[in-house]
Amino acid sequence: MSQLLPFMLFAFVASITPGPTNILLLSNSTRFGLGAAVPIILGACSAAALIVLLVGLGAGEWLLRHPQLQQLMTWFGLTWLLYLAWQIARSPAEPVEAAAAPRRLGALGAAGLQLVNPKVWMMALAVVGVFSGAAADAGRYAIHALLFFLIALPCLAAWALLGAGAAKLLHSAAHMRRFNYAMALLLVVSALASL
């Protein structure tokens, strides 16, 4: 257990600190409510845990041997995040009810974001390189993936609660418009900082 404690602290910090997923979750829960955030949380946590497992089982080593693929993933991820930021900035200034929501980031969108999110891949590489040890096996990687999933759930839920709380403060179209612009800008900054 004492060997897992540093990993658990790392997983907490990696999950709770701002990044593209957290910003999108904050924005979506503000606009569409906590119910809309649940699939995002589950999709993002599941995909991140799966990436930890896959990196441990060899995908990380394979990816390190193919820097062109890494570069392609980075540019694709940046392009997608910039597109999402543009969509947030252009979204209606009036709060949208969950039932009338035209498009939202769902579980698959959140999972897909993890696949191209450099922060997630760097975190997974750190888990394998720093916390798993040279003699790690599939069972150890599975434990790390499960613990990461369990730790990330409440961290992302905190971002969703923050977004739902922010919705209560955004009573006018002007406030909502400024919020949308701020979220779009934060998403761009977090995407660029992840490079």
Backbone hydrogen bonds, N-H to C=O, Kabsch-Sander energy under -0.5 kcal/mol:
donor,donor_aa,acceptor,acceptor_aa,energy
4,L,1,M,-0.6
5,L,1,M,-1.4
7,F,3,Q,-0.6
8,M,4,L,-2.7
9,L,5,L,-2.2
10,F,6,P,-2.3
11,A,7,F,-2.9
12,F,8,M,-2.1
13,V,9,L,-2.4
14,A,10,F,-2.9
15,S,11,A,-1.8
16,I,12,F,-2.5
17,T,13,V,-1.8
23,I,19,G,-2.4
24,L,20,P,-2.4
25,L,21,T,-2.4
26,L,22,N,-2.5
27,S,23,I,-2.5
28,N,24,L,-2.8
29,S,25,L,-2.6
30,T,26,L,-1.6
31,R,27,S,-2.0
32,F,28,N,-3.1
33,G,29,S,-1.3
37,A,33,G,-0.7
37,A,34,L,-0.7
38,V,34,L,-1.2
40,I,36,A,-0.6
41,I,37,A,-2.7
42,L,38,V,-2.6
43,G,39,P,-2.7
44,A,40,I,-2.8
45,C,41,I,-2.7
46,S,42,L,-2.3
47,A,43,G,-2.3
48,A,44,A,-2.4
49,A,45,C,-2.3
50,L,46,S,-2.4
51,I,47,A,-2.3
52,V,48,A,-2.1
53,L,49,A,-2.2
54,L,50,L,-3.0
55,V,51,I,-2.8
56,G,52,V,-2.1
57,L,53,L,-1.9
58,G,55,V,-1.2
59,A,54,L,-2.8
60,G,55,V,-0.6
62,W,58,G,-2.2
63,L,59,A,-2.6
64,L,60,G,-2.2
65,R,61,E,-1.3
66,H,63,L,-1.1
69,L,66,H,-0.6
70,Q,66,H,-1.7
71,Q,67,P,-2.5
72,L,68,Q,-2.5
73,M,69,L,-2.7
74,T,70,Q,-2.4
75,W,71,Q,-2.6
76,F,72,L,-2.6
77,G,73,M,-2.8
78,L,74,T,-2.6
79,T,75,W,-2.4
80,W,76,F,-2.6
81,L,77,G,-2.6
82,L,78,L,-2.4
83,Y,79,T,-2.2
84,L,80,W,-2.5
85,A,81,L,-2.4
86,W,82,L,-2.2
87,Q,83,Y,-2.3
88,I,84,L,-2.3
89,A,85,A,-2.6
90,R,86,W,-1.9
91,S,87,Q,-0.8
91,S,88,I,-0.8
100,A,97,E,-0.9
101,A,98,A,-1.0
106,G,104,R,-0.6
110,A,106,G,-2.5
111,A,107,A,-2.4
112,G,108,L,-2.8
113,L,109,G,-2.0
114,Q,110,A,-1.5
115,L,111,A,-1.3
116,V,112,G,-0.9
116,V,113,L,-0.7
117,N,113,L,-0.7
117,N,114,Q,-0.6
120,V,117,N,-0.7
121,W,117,N,-1.6
122,M,118,P,-2.6
123,M,119,K,-2.1
124,A,120,V,-2.6
125,L,121,W,-2.5
126,A,122,M,-2.1
127,V,123,M,-2.3
128,V,124,A,-2.2
129,G,125,L,-2.8
130,V,126,A,-3.0
131,F,126,A,-0.9
131,F,127,V,-1.1
132,S,127,V,-1.3
133,G,128,V,-0.6
136,A,133,G,-1.3
141,Y,137,D,-2.1
142,A,138,A,-2.3
143,I,139,G,-2.1
144,H,140,R,-2.4
145,A,141,Y,-2.6
146,L,142,A,-2.6
147,L,143,I,-2.8
148,F,144,H,-2.6
149,F,145,A,-2.3
150,L,146,L,-2.6
151,I,147,L,-2.3
152,A,148,F,-2.8
153,L,149,F,-1.8
155,C,151,I,-1.1
156,L,152,A,-2.9
157,A,153,L,-2.2
158,A,154,P,-1.8
159,W,155,C,-1.3
160,A,156,L,-2.1
161,L,157,A,-2.6
162,L,158,A,-2.2
163,G,159,W,-2.2
164,A,160,A,-2.5
165,G,161,L,-2.4
166,A,162,L,-2.2
167,A,163,G,-1.7
168,K,164,A,-0.7
168,K,165,G,-0.7
169,L,166,A,-1.4
170,L,166,A,-0.8
170,L,167,A,-0.6
171,H,169,L,-1.3
176,M,172,S,-2.3
177,R,173,A,-2.6
178,R,174,A,-2.3
179,F,175,H,-2.4
180,N,176,M,-2.8
181,Y,177,R,-2.5
182,A,178,R,-2.6
183,M,179,F,-2.9
184,A,180,N,-2.4
185,L,181,Y,-2.5
186,L,182,A,-2.8
187,L,183,M,-2.4
188,V,184,A,-2.2
189,V,185,L,-2.7
190,S,186,L,-2.9
191,A,187,L,-2.4
192,L,188,V,-2.6
193,A,189,V,-2.5
194,S,190,S,-1.1
195,L,192,L,-0.9
